[in-house]
């Protein structure tokens, strides 16, 4: 946010020698996300050596969604880090309390230790910067720096292999995570895979409980814990249909039809999720009839998104594919 506003900033706190050396490289990496930043003069009150950590525990950010559930289930994780103010609004205590109950159940099932934190960073920064495409990676990296000293490595769940290949859509990435590794800690982005591949693999691993307890909704229409009607809910229900699993997480539609998909009004980045899932379903030869319906729907909604959003940006992405 300071880079967007420009000017001088005084940091009244400590930072590591490693981070101080990497600041210019971090700014350069953020600039790859397609935004112009102003010059910034910084003043840091205390620079300390990196810590020599003696414990080697692993933490992973966890919201209860598909990406974080997949990372928690496919890595040896000791701590689950859940943050009020990230995907759940800082002021929405009712939804947060409901999410915490689900997280505690998952933590008990997986024998991990939950860590709950709060931040109002999105409340302050969202009017200035895009959370999804610009600064959520640096926010996660900042949280990783202040976790308990026994945690040496923090995992950031991946989002989408296709989306990660498109510069300017994800405000994180493996290179940025390397730059944010400091104070003797490592911050690592989990391997990029499609959402459908994650559901398919969790199903084959027998993780029925994990898949049934997913909380994928972030719009929470009418204040519902999982509305079942927003893009993320319909996308996830579609992925369960592709996979052929006999169960799905609560409140998601039992069957997604052509009308449900056609009624979506996705952003450009959301279109990439639909495209990636279709490609994976074709690769894995999943649900041929559903693929036909989705292919027709994709042609319509992508054309509609093309017209409604930014044609020049679309063309640039299509030509670089």
ABEGO torsion letter per residue (X at the ends): XAAAAEEBBBBBEBBBAAAAAAAAAAAAAAAAAGBBBBBBBBBBABBBBBBBBABABBBBBBAGBAAAAAAAAABBBABBBBBBGBABBAABAAAAAAAAAAAAAAAAAAGBBBBBBBBAAAAAAAAABBAAAAAAAAAAAAAAAABBAABABBBBBBABAAAAABBGABABEAAAAAAABBGGBBBBBBBBBBAAAAAAAAAAAGBAAAAAABBABAAGBGGBABAGABAAAAAAAAAAAAAGBABBBBGBBABBBAAAAAABBBBAAAAAAAAAAAAAAAAAGBGAAAAAAAAAAAAAAAAAAAAABBAAAAAAAAAAX
